[in-house]
Amino acid sequence: MDETKYRIAVASSDGIVVNNHFGRARAFYIYAQNGEKTELLEVRKLPPVCETGEHDEARLQENVDKLSDCTHLLASRIGNGARAALERSGISCYEIPGIISESIEKLVKFEQVNELFK
């Protein structure tokens, strides 16, 4: 896909639904979306930021760095600290739980509407 507009990291436990909290996710499914086609590129396994029940700042930054090639992130939930860290790295964050393909479609439609007002 030469004209990928969106590169989306999806927090999912099964690759079917957006069902993980960002801080507890062990895998992120990376999708490319160009407006016509959505393609799964890879699955990235990362250590959870909140694995011990506490928020680990160093691990948060490591995971943000490992997702820095993505333009967007989908999760069922994301805390304010993680959202701020991701957005500082240029990753737009959305809480859109549900079937991955449907959640990506909602994200893209939302982004397209926002583009109309820029």
N, CA, C and O atoms as CSV, one atom per row, in Angstrom:
chain,resi,resn,atom,element,x,y,z
A,1,MET,N,N,0.843,-1.180,0.000
A,1,MET,CA,C,0.000,0.000,0.000
A,1,MET,C,C,0.883,1.236,0.000
A,1,MET,O,O,1.468,1.585,1.025
A,2,ASP,N,N,0.977,1.876,-1.107
A,2,ASP,CA,C,1.857,3.021,-1.231
A,2,ASP,C,C,1.291,4.269,-0.589
A,2,ASP,O,O,2.057,5.096,-0.094
A,3,GLU,N,N,-0.021,4.436,-0.579
A,3,GLU,CA,C,-0.627,5.666,-0.086
A,3,GLU,C,C,-1.317,5.458,1.260
A,3,GLU,O,O,-2.457,5.881,1.451
A,4,THR,N,N,-0.633,4.814,2.174
A,4,THR,CA,C,-1.211,4.584,3.487
A,4,THR,C,C,-1.388,5.912,4.196
A,4,THR,O,O,-0.425,6.651,4.401
A,5,LYS,N,N,-2.608,6.207,4.564
A,5,LYS,CA,C,-2.888,7.459,5.273
A,5,LYS,C,C,-2.897,7.229,6.776
A,5,LYS,O,O,-2.514,8.108,7.548
A,6,TYR,N,N,-3.328,6.061,7.182
A,6,TYR,CA,C,-3.430,5.740,8.597
A,6,TYR,C,C,-2.625,4.474,8.890
A,6,TYR,O,O,-2.712,3.481,8.167
A,7,ARG,N,N,-1.862,4.531,9.938
A,7,ARG,CA,C,-1.165,3.348,10.457
A,7,ARG,C,C,-1.640,3.249,11.901
A,7,ARG,O,O,-1.290,4.079,12.740
A,8,ILE,N,N,-2.440,2.228,12.180
A,8,ILE,CA,C,-3.202,2.165,13.419
A,8,ILE,C,C,-2.747,0.996,14.286
A,8,ILE,O,O,-2.727,-0.151,13.841
A,9,ALA,N,N,-2.383,1.303,15.528
A,9,ALA,CA,C,-2.058,0.270,16.519
A,9,ALA,C,C,-3.344,-0.037,17.284
A,9,ALA,O,O,-3.988,0.872,17.806
A,10,VAL,N,N,-3.714,-1.301,17.350
A,10,VAL,CA,C,-4.958,-1.723,17.984
A,10,VAL,C,C,-4.655,-2.611,19.178
A,10,VAL,O,O,-4.002,-3.645,19.040
A,11,ALA,N,N,-5.130,-2.205,20.358
A,11,ALA,CA,C,-4.956,-3.003,21.575
A,11,ALA,C,C,-6.033,-4.084,21.599
A,11,ALA,O,O,-7.211,-3.810,21.827
A,12,SER,N,N,-5.594,-5.325,21.357
A,12,SER,CA,C,-6.544,-6.437,21.276
A,12,SER,C,C,-5.915,-7.693,21.847
A,12,SER,O,O,-4.720,-7.937,21.677
A,13,SER,N,N,-6.729,-8.485,22.526
A,13,SER,CA,C,-6.237,-9.754,23.064
A,13,SER,C,C,-6.375,-10.898,22.065
A,13,SER,O,O,-5.751,-11.947,22.223
A,14,ASP,N,N,-7.210,-10.688,21.019
A,14,ASP,CA,C,-7.494,-11.797,20.116
A,14,ASP,C,C,-7.409,-11.458,18.628
A,14,ASP,O,O,-7.601,-12.334,17.785
A,15,GLY,N,N,-7.127,-10.209,18.299
A,15,GLY,CA,C,-7.052,-9.823,16.895
A,15,GLY,C,C,-8.402,-9.698,16.217
A,15,GLY,O,O,-8.475,-9.527,15.000
A,16,ILE,N,N,-9.474,-9.783,16.999
A,16,ILE,CA,C,-10.820,-9.673,16.444
A,16,ILE,C,C,-11.516,-8.405,16.936
A,16,ILE,O,O,-12.174,-7.705,16.165
A,17,VAL,N,N,-11.362,-8.121,18.226
A,17,VAL,CA,C,-12.025,-6.955,18.808
A,17,VAL,C,C,-11.014,-6.042,19.503
A,17,VAL,O,O,-9.976,-6.487,19.993
A,18,VAL,N,N,-11.353,-4.751,19.530
A,18,VAL,CA,C,-10.609,-3.770,20.325
A,18,VAL,C,C,-11.131,-3.972,21.741
A,18,VAL,O,O,-12.231,-3.527,22.068
A,19,ASN,N,N,-10.347,-4.641,22.584
A,19,ASN,CA,C,-10.877,-5.005,23.901
A,19,ASN,C,C,-9.880,-4.848,25.034
A,19,ASN,O,O,-10.142,-5.298,26.149
A,20,ASN,N,N,-8.739,-4.217,24.774
A,20,ASN,CA,C,-7.746,-4.064,25.833
A,20,ASN,C,C,-7.546,-2.609,26.226
A,20,ASN,O,O,-7.597,-1.702,25.396
A,21,HIS,N,N,-7.320,-2.419,27.507
A,21,HIS,CA,C,-6.866,-1.145,28.044
A,21,HIS,C,C,-5.426,-0.981,27.572
A,21,HIS,O,O,-4.661,-1.945,27.593
A,22,PHE,N,N,-5.047,0.208,27.152
A,22,PHE,CA,C,-3.697,0.414,26.645
A,22,PHE,C,C,-2.634,-0.090,27.619
A,22,PHE,O,O,-1.704,-0.786,27.211
A,23,GLY,N,N,-2.760,0.248,28.885
A,23,GLY,CA,C,-1.743,-0.110,29.875
A,23,GLY,C,C,-1.646,-1.588,30.185
A,23,GLY,O,O,-0.645,-2.037,30.743
A,24,ARG,N,N,-2.665,-2.350,29.834
A,24,ARG,CA,C,-2.659,-3.788,30.114
A,24,ARG,C,C,-2.447,-4.634,28.862
A,24,ARG,O,O,-2.337,-5.857,28.945
A,25,ALA,N,N,-2.391,-3.990,27.722
A,25,ALA,CA,C,-2.267,-4.725,26.458
A,25,ALA,C,C,-0.901,-5.390,26.340
A,25,ALA,O,O,0.132,-4.797,26.652
A,26,ARG,N,N,-0.925,-6.631,25.883
A,26,ARG,CA,C,0.306,-7.390,25.647
A,26,ARG,C,C,0.637,-7.459,24.151
A,26,ARG,O,O,1.746,-7.824,23.761
A,27,ALA,N,N,-0.345,-7.102,23.331
A,27,ALA,CA,C,-0.132,-7.140,21.880
A,27,ALA,C,C,-0.890,-5.992,21.228
A,27,ALA,O,O,-1.987,-5.622,21.645
A,28,PHE,N,N,-0.273,-5.447,20.200
A,28,PHE,CA,C,-0.893,-4.409,19.382
A,28,PHE,C,C,-0.876,-4.898,17.940
A,28,PHE,O,O,0.172,-5.255,17.401
A,29,TYR,N,N,-2.045,-4.906,17.330
A,29,TYR,CA,C,-2.195,-5.301,15.942
A,29,TYR,C,C,-2.034,-4.028,15.111
A,29,TYR,O,O,-2.778,-3.063,15.288
A,30,ILE,N,N,-1.071,-4.034,14.218
A,30,ILE,CA,C,-0.754,-2.841,13.441
A,30,ILE,C,C,-1.403,-2.965,12.061
A,30,ILE,O,O,-1.131,-3.896,11.302
A,31,TYR,N,N,-2.269,-1.996,11.764
A,31,TYR,CA,C,-3.005,-1.976,10.499
A,31,TYR,C,C,-2.610,-0.763,9.668
A,31,TYR,O,O,-2.315,0.305,10.205
A,32,ALA,N,N,-2.608,-0.942,8.358
A,32,ALA,CA,C,-2.481,0.163,7.411
A,32,ALA,C,C,-3.857,0.352,6.780
A,32,ALA,O,O,-4.546,-0.615,6.458
A,33,GLN,N,N,-4.241,1.606,6.612
A,33,GLN,CA,C,-5.551,1.897,6.039
A,33,GLN,C,C,-5.379,3.067,5.081
A,33,GLN,O,O,-4.861,4.116,5.465
A,34,ASN,N,N,-5.810,2.892,3.840
A,34,ASN,CA,C,-5.638,3.946,2.840
A,34,ASN,C,C,-6.956,4.516,2.339
A,34,ASN,O,O,-6.983,5.194,1.311
A,35,GLY,N,N,-8.032,4.257,3.035
A,35,GLY,CA,C,-9.340,4.762,2.612
A,35,GLY,C,C,-10.147,3.740,1.853
A,35,GLY,O,O,-11.377,3.786,1.864
A,36,GLU,N,N,-9.474,2.818,1.192
A,36,GLU,CA,C,-10.159,1.789,0.438
A,36,GLU,C,C,-9.925,0.398,1.019
A,36,GLU,O,O,-10.790,-0.475,0.942
A,37,LYS,N,N,-8.754,0.211,1.594
A,37,LYS,CA,C,-8.370,-1.114,2.046
A,37,LYS,C,C,-7.704,-1.028,3.413
A,37,LYS,O,O,-6.897,-0.135,3.671
A,38,THR,N,N,-8.054,-1.971,4.284
A,38,THR,CA,C,-7.413,-2.090,5.586
A,38,THR,C,C,-6.628,-3.385,5.574
A,38,THR,O,O,-7.157,-4.440,5.221
A,39,GLU,N,N,-5.361,-3.303,5.963
A,39,GLU,CA,C,-4.486,-4.468,5.901
A,39,GLU,C,C,-3.736,-4.633,7.220
A,39,GLU,O,O,-3.133,-3.684,7.721
A,40,LEU,N,N,-3.775,-5.837,7.777
A,40,LEU,CA,C,-2.986,-6.151,8.966
A,40,LEU,C,C,-1.535,-6.296,8.536
A,40,LEU,O,O,-1.215,-7.119,7.677
A,41,LEU,N,N,-0.657,-5.497,9.131
A,41,LEU,CA,C,0.761,-5.534,8.792
A,41,LEU,C,C,1.552,-6.459,9.700
A,41,LEU,O,O,2.416,-7.207,9.241
A,42,GLU,N,N,1.251,-6.403,10.999
A,42,GLU,CA,C,2.010,-7.204,11.959
A,42,GLU,C,C,1.333,-7.173,13.319
A,42,GLU,O,O,0.429,-6.376,13.571
A,43,VAL,N,N,1.793,-8.058,14.183
A,43,VAL,CA,C,1.376,-8.064,15.581
A,43,VAL,C,C,2.629,-7.782,16.413
A,43,VAL,O,O,3.621,-8.506,16.321
A,44,ARG,N,N,2.572,-6.718,17.228
A,44,ARG,CA,C,3.704,-6.379,18.086
A,44,ARG,C,C,3.390,-6.767,19.513
A,44,ARG,O,O,2.410,-6.301,20.093
A,45,LYS,N,N,4.210,-7.608,20.066
A,45,LYS,CA,C,4.060,-7.999,21.465
A,45,LYS,C,C,4.918,-7.055,22.310
A,45,LYS,O,O,6.123,-6.930,22.089
A,46,LEU,N,N,4.287,-6.403,23.268
A,46,LEU,CA,C,4.970,-5.458,24.145
A,46,LEU,C,C,4.636,-5.788,25.591
A,46,LEU,O,O,3.549,-6.291,25.875
A,47,PRO,N,N,5.550,-5.512,26.502
A,47,PRO,CA,C,5.226,-5.747,27.909
A,47,PRO,C,C,4.207,-4.706,28.386
A,47,PRO,O,O,4.359,-3.520,28.091
A,48,PRO,N,N,3.186,-5.125,29.108
A,48,PRO,CA,C,2.168,-4.177,29.567
A,48,PRO,C,C,2.767,-3.088,30.462
A,48,PRO,O,O,3.649,-3.351,31.279
A,49,VAL,N,N,2.276,-1.881,30.291
A,49,VAL,CA,C,2.726,-0.734,31.083
A,49,VAL,C,C,2.294,-0.891,32.539
A,49,VAL,O,O,3.008,-0.464,33.446
A,50,CYS,N,N,1.145,-1.492,32.765
A,50,CYS,CA,C,0.585,-1.640,34.116
A,50,CYS,C,C,0.615,-3.095,34.578
A,50,CYS,O,O,-0.294,-3.536,35.283
A,51,GLU,N,N,1.617,-3.825,34.202
A,51,GLU,CA,C,1.676,-5.255,34.492
A,51,GLU,C,C,1.643,-5.557,35.989
A,51,GLU,O,O,1.047,-6.552,36.400
A,52,THR,N,N,2.259,-4.732,36.791
A,52,THR,CA,C,2.321,-4.981,38.232
A,52,THR,C,C,1.204,-4.272,38.990
A,52,THR,O,O,1.200,-4.263,40.221
A,53,GLY,N,N,0.270,-3.687,38.278
A,53,GLY,CA,C,-0.803,-2.935,38.922
A,53,GLY,C,C,-0.439,-1.473,39.108
A,53,GLY,O,O,-1.300,-0.647,39.411
A,54,GLU,N,N,0.819,-1.158,38.929
A,54,GLU,CA,C,1.309,0.219,39.009
A,54,GLU,C,C,1.702,0.678,37.611
A,54,GLU,O,O,2.102,-0.127,36.770
A,55,HIS,N,N,1.586,1.954,37.377
A,55,HIS,CA,C,1.967,2.553,36.100
A,55,HIS,C,C,3.492,2.695,36.067
A,55,HIS,O,O,4.062,3.350,36.939
A,56,ASP,N,N,4.153,2.104,35.093
A,56,ASP,CA,C,5.602,2.133,34.958
A,56,ASP,C,C,5.981,3.152,33.881
A,56,ASP,O,O,5.807,2.893,32.690
A,57,GLU,N,N,6.499,4.311,34.301
A,57,GLU,CA,C,6.820,5.402,33.373
A,57,GLU,C,C,7.858,4.996,32.332
A,57,GLU,O,O,7.717,5.328,31.155
A,58,ALA,N,N,8.899,4.282,32.753
A,58,ALA,CA,C,9.942,3.872,31.810
A,58,ALA,C,C,9.366,2.934,30.753
A,58,ALA,O,O,9.661,3.070,29.565
A,59,ARG,N,N,8.552,1.992,31.188
A,59,ARG,CA,C,7.941,1.055,30.239
A,59,ARG,C,C,6.966,1.777,29.321
A,59,ARG,O,O,6.876,1.464,28.134
A,60,LEU,N,N,6.236,2.743,29.869
A,60,LEU,CA,C,5.319,3.534,29.047
A,60,LEU,C,C,6.085,4.176,27.901
A,60,LEU,O,O,5.671,4.085,26.746
A,61,GLN,N,N,7.204,4.828,28.218
A,61,GLN,CA,C,7.968,5.508,27.174
A,61,GLN,C,C,8.552,4.514,26.174
A,61,GLN,O,O,8.594,4.794,24.976
A,62,GLU,N,N,8.998,3.365,26.654
A,62,GLU,CA,C,9.508,2.328,25.745
A,62,GLU,C,C,8.425,1.885,24.768
A,62,GLU,O,O,8.675,1.756,23.570
A,63,ASN,N,N,7.221,1.655,25.285
A,63,ASN,CA,C,6.125,1.209,24.415
A,63,ASN,C,C,5.700,2.306,23.444
A,63,ASN,O,O,5.396,2.024,22.285
A,64,VAL,N,N,5.679,3.557,23.909
A,64,VAL,CA,C,5.362,4.666,23.012
A,64,VAL,C,C,6.387,4.710,21.884
A,64,VAL,O,O,6.027,4.873,20.718
A,65,ASP,N,N,7.665,4.564,22.232
A,65,ASP,CA,C,8.717,4.568,21.214
A,65,ASP,C,C,8.528,3.426,20.220
A,65,ASP,O,O,8.756,3.604,19.024
A,66,LYS,N,N,8.113,2.256,20.706
A,66,LYS,CA,C,7.931,1.096,19.833
A,66,LYS,C,C,6.692,1.220,18.940
A,66,LYS,O,O,6.547,0.481,17.967
A,67,LEU,N,N,5.808,2.152,19.274
A,67,LEU,CA,C,4.611,2.394,18.457
A,67,LEU,C,C,4.713,3.698,17.671
A,67,LEU,O,O,3.745,4.111,17.033
A,68,SER,N,N,5.862,4.341,17.709
A,68,SER,CA,C,6.013,5.691,17.152
A,68,SER,C,C,5.845,5.766,15.630
A,68,SER,O,O,5.696,6.862,15.089
A,69,ASP,N,N,5.865,4.635,14.934
A,69,ASP,CA,C,5.626,4.647,13.495
A,69,ASP,C,C,4.131,4.652,13.168
A,69,ASP,O,O,3.750,4.700,11.998
A,70,CYS,N,N,3.291,4.605,14.195
A,70,CYS,CA,C,1.837,4.610,13.999
A,70,CYS,C,C,1.301,6.033,14.069
A,70,CYS,O,O,1.857,6.884,14.762
A,71,THR,N,N,0.224,6.279,13.351
A,71,THR,CA,C,-0.422,7.591,13.373
A,71,THR,C,C,-1.565,7.632,14.376
A,71,THR,O,O,-1.920,8.698,14.880
A,72,HIS,N,N,-2.142,6.463,14.666
A,72,HIS,CA,C,-3.312,6.372,15.531
A,72,HIS,C,C,-3.215,5.141,16.420
A,72,HIS,O,O,-2.498,4.188,16.113
A,73,LEU,N,N,-3.949,5.180,17.525
A,73,LEU,CA,C,-4.039,4.037,18.426
A,73,LEU,C,C,-5.485,3.860,18.845
A,73,LEU,O,O,-6.167,4.822,19.200
A,74,LEU,N,N,-5.943,2.620,18.800
A,74,LEU,CA,C,-7.283,2.265,19.264
A,74,LEU,C,C,-7.163,1.365,20.479
A,74,LEU,O,O,-6.388,0.408,20.474
A,75,ALA,N,N,-7.925,1.666,21.520
A,75,ALA,CA,C,-7.956,0.837,22.720
A,75,ALA,C,C,-9.360,0.909,23.297
A,75,ALA,O,O,-10.141,1.795,22.949
A,76,SER,N,N,-9.675,-0.031,24.180
A,76,SER,CA,C,-10.974,0.045,24.840
A,76,SER,C,C,-10.962,1.155,25.888
A,76,SER,O,O,-11.980,1.798,26.144
A,77,ARG,N,N,-9.788,1.367,26.489
A,77,ARG,CA,C,-9.602,2.450,27.471
A,77,ARG,C,C,-8.143,2.881,27.399
A,77,ARG,O,O,-7.261,2.100,27.043
A,78,ILE,N,N,-7.911,4.154,27.748
A,78,ILE,CA,C,-6.544,4.658,27.833
A,78,ILE,C,C,-6.516,5.773,28.869
A,78,ILE,O,O,-7.348,6.680,28.849
A,79,GLY,N,N,-5.556,5.693,29.763
A,79,GLY,CA,C,-5.436,6.695,30.809
A,79,GLY,C,C,-4.878,8.009,30.280
A,79,GLY,O,O,-4.295,8.067,29.197
A,80,ASN,N,N,-5.069,9.059,31.068
A,80,ASN,CA,C,-4.629,10.391,30.640
A,80,ASN,C,C,-3.122,10.489,30.452
A,80,ASN,O,O,-2.661,11.143,29.516
A,81,GLY,N,N,-2.343,9.847,31.329
A,81,GLY,CA,C,-0.886,9.905,31.210
A,81,GLY,C,C,-0.390,9.229,29.947
A,81,GLY,O,O,0.473,9.756,29.245
A,82,ALA,N,N,-0.942,8.053,29.663
A,82,ALA,CA,C,-0.558,7.331,28.451
A,82,ALA,C,C,-1.007,8.099,27.214
A,82,ALA,O,O,-0.270,8.187,26.233
A,83,ARG,N,N,-2.212,8.652,27.261
A,83,ARG,CA,C,-2.723,9.440,26.128
A,83,ARG,C,C,-1.788,10.613,25.850
A,83,ARG,O,O,-1.439,10.872,24.698
A,84,ALA,N,N,-1.387,11.315,26.891
A,84,ALA,CA,C,-0.505,12.476,26.717
A,84,ALA,C,C,0.840,12.057,26.124
A,84,ALA,O,O,1.357,12.726,25.230
A,85,ALA,N,N,1.409,10.951,26.618
A,85,ALA,CA,C,2.698,10.475,26.104
A,85,ALA,C,C,2.591,10.096,24.632
A,85,ALA,O,O,3.472,10.433,23.841
A,86,LEU,N,N,1.524,9.400,24.258
A,86,LEU,CA,C,1.331,9.002,22.866
A,86,LEU,C,C,1.105,10.220,21.977
A,86,LEU,O,O,1.663,10.301,20.882
A,87,GLU,N,N,0.302,11.153,22.432
A,87,GLU,CA,C,0.016,12.331,21.617
A,87,GLU,C,C,1.250,13.218,21.451
A,87,GLU,O,O,1.406,13.859,20.412
A,88,ARG,N,N,2.135,13.266,22.463
A,88,ARG,CA,C,3.405,13.996,22.314
A,88,ARG,C,C,4.250,13.381,21.201
A,88,ARG,O,O,5.050,14.068,20.567
A,89,SER,N,N,4.065,12.090,20.970
A,89,SER,CA,C,4.800,11.388,19.906
A,89,SER,C,C,4.052,11.431,18.576
A,89,SER,O,O,4.476,10.794,17.612
A,90,GLY,N,N,2.960,12.163,18.511
A,90,GLY,CA,C,2.226,12.314,17.263
A,90,GLY,C,C,1.217,11.218,16.982
A,90,GLY,O,O,0.759,11.070,15.849
A,91,ILE,N,N,0.864,10.444,18.008
A,91,ILE,CA,C,-0.105,9.357,17.838
A,91,ILE,C,C,-1.453,9.803,18.404
A,91,ILE,O,O,-1.566,10.085,19.596
A,92,SER,N,N,-2.461,9.866,17.557
A,92,SER,CA,C,-3.807,10.223,17.999
A,92,SER,C,C,-4.464,8.996,18.622
A,92,SER,O,O,-4.428,7.908,18.047
A,93,CYS,N,N,-5.061,9.171,19.794
A,93,CYS,CA,C,-5.620,8.051,20.553
A,93,CYS,C,C,-7.141,8.098,20.579
A,93,CYS,O,O,-7.748,9.161,20.709
A,94,TYR,N,N,-7.739,6.921,20.452
A,94,TYR,CA,C,-9.193,6.807,20.475
A,94,TYR,C,C,-9.619,5.596,21.289
A,94,TYR,O,O,-8.990,4.539,21.223
A,95,GLU,N,N,-10.677,5.754,22.048
A,95,GLU,CA,C,-11.325,4.651,22.764
A,95,GLU,C,C,-12.547,4.249,21.949
A,95,GLU,O,O,-13.608,4.863,22.061
A,96,ILE,N,N,-12.393,3.217,21.132
A,96,ILE,CA,C,-13.497,2.730,20.292
A,96,ILE,C,C,-13.511,1.208,20.393
A,96,ILE,O,O,-13.035,0.526,19.486
A,97,PRO,N,N,-14.054,0.665,21.494
A,97,PRO,CA,C,-14.117,-0.789,21.605
A,97,PRO,C,C,-15.099,-1.365,20.586
A,97,PRO,O,O,-16.030,-0.691,20.146
A,98,GLY,N,N,-14.869,-2.623,20.222
A,98,GLY,CA,C,-15.748,-3.303,19.268
A,98,GLY,C,C,-14.941,-4.110,18.280
A,98,GLY,O,O,-13.736,-4.297,18.450
A,99,ILE,N,N,-15.612,-4.589,17.243
A,99,ILE,CA,C,-14.949,-5.344,16.181
A,99,ILE,C,C,-13.898,-4.434,15.537
A,99,ILE,O,O,-14.192,-3.285,15.206
A,100,ILE,N,N,-12.684,-4.943,15.361
A,100,ILE,CA,C,-11.576,-4.110,14.883
A,100,ILE,C,C,-11.927,-3.398,13.584
A,100,ILE,O,O,-11.718,-2.190,13.477
A,101,SER,N,N,-12.449,-4.108,12.601
A,101,SER,CA,C,-12.745,-3.474,11.305
A,101,SER,C,C,-13.763,-2.341,11.458
A,101,SER,O,O,-13.645,-1.305,10.803
A,102,GLU,N,N,-14.756,-2.538,12.321
A,102,GLU,CA,C,-15.767,-1.501,12.543
A,102,GLU,C,C,-15.182,-0.312,13.298
A,102,GLU,O,O,-15.515,0.837,13.005
A,103,SER,N,N,-14.317,-0.582,14.263
A,103,SER,CA,C,-13.689,0.503,15.016
A,103,SER,C,C,-12.772,1.330,14.122
A,103,SER,O,O,-12.739,2.556,14.228
A,104,ILE,N,N,-12.030,0.665,13.243
A,104,ILE,CA,C,-11.164,1.390,12.302
A,104,ILE,C,C,-12.015,2.238,11.364
A,104,ILE,O,O,-11.665,3.379,11.063
A,105,GLU,N,N,-13.121,1.686,10.906
A,105,GLU,CA,C,-14.017,2.446,10.025
A,105,GLU,C,C,-14.542,3.698,10.725
A,105,GLU,O,O,-14.598,4.765,10.113
A,106,LYS,N,N,-14.926,3.586,11.994
A,106,LYS,CA,C,-15.398,4.742,12.766
A,106,LYS,C,C,-14.294,5.777,12.923
A,106,LYS,O,O,-14.542,6.974,12.778
A,107,LEU,N,N,-13.082,5.328,13.216
A,107,LEU,CA,C,-11.951,6.236,13.366
A,107,LEU,C,C,-11.714,7.014,12.073
A,107,LEU,O,O,-11.564,8.236,12.096
A,108,VAL,N,N,-11.681,6.306,10.953
A,108,VAL,CA,C,-11.421,6.949,9.665
A,108,VAL,C,C,-12.523,7.951,9.329
A,108,VAL,O,O,-12.230,9.056,8.872
A,109,LYS,N,N,-13.764,7.589,9.546
A,109,LYS,CA,C,-14.862,8.523,9.269
A,109,LYS,C,C,-14.760,9.767,10.138
A,109,LYS,O,O,-14.985,10.879,9.660
A,110,PHE,N,N,-14.424,9.589,11.401
A,110,PHE,CA,C,-14.255,10.722,12.312
A,110,PHE,C,C,-13.134,11.633,11.810
A,110,PHE,O,O,-13.293,12.853,11.770
A,111,GLU,N,N,-12.013,11.044,11.430
A,111,GLU,CA,C,-10.878,11.827,10.930
A,111,GLU,C,C,-11.256,12.568,9.643
A,111,GLU,O,O,-10.870,13.723,9.463
A,112,GLN,N,N,-11.998,11.923,8.758
A,112,GLN,CA,C,-12.400,12.556,7.507
A,112,GLN,C,C,-13.316,13.759,7.759
A,112,GLN,O,O,-13.188,14.788,7.095
A,113,VAL,N,N,-14.233,13.628,8.712
A,113,VAL,CA,C,-15.110,14.752,9.059
A,113,VAL,C,C,-14.273,15.890,9.634
A,113,VAL,O,O,-14.491,17.050,9.284
A,114,ASN,N,N,-13.328,15.580,10.501
A,114,ASN,CA,C,-12.474,16.621,11.079
A,114,ASN,C,C,-11.672,17.345,10.011
A,114,ASN,O,O,-11.451,18.551,10.120
A,115,GLU,N,N,-11.229,16.628,8.975
A,115,GLU,CA,C,-10.473,17.244,7.885
A,115,GLU,C,C,-11.293,18.311,7.163
A,115,GLU,O,O,-10.740,19.288,6.659
A,116,LEU,N,N,-12.608,18.124,7.115
A,116,LEU,CA,C,-13.475,19.103,6.443
A,116,LEU,C,C,-13.465,20.455,7.124
A,116,LEU,O,O,-13.742,21.472,6.489
A,117,PHE,N,N,-13.149,20.480,8.407
A,117,PHE,CA,C,-13.218,21.725,9.176
A,117,PHE,C,C,-11.856,22.361,9.394
A,117,PHE,O,O,-11.740,23.325,10.151
A,118,LYS,N,N,-10.832,21.845,8.748
A,118,LYS,CA,C,-9.487,22.430,8.887
A,118,LYS,C,C,-9.240,23.466,7.840
A,118,LYS,O,O,-8.164,24.063,7.803
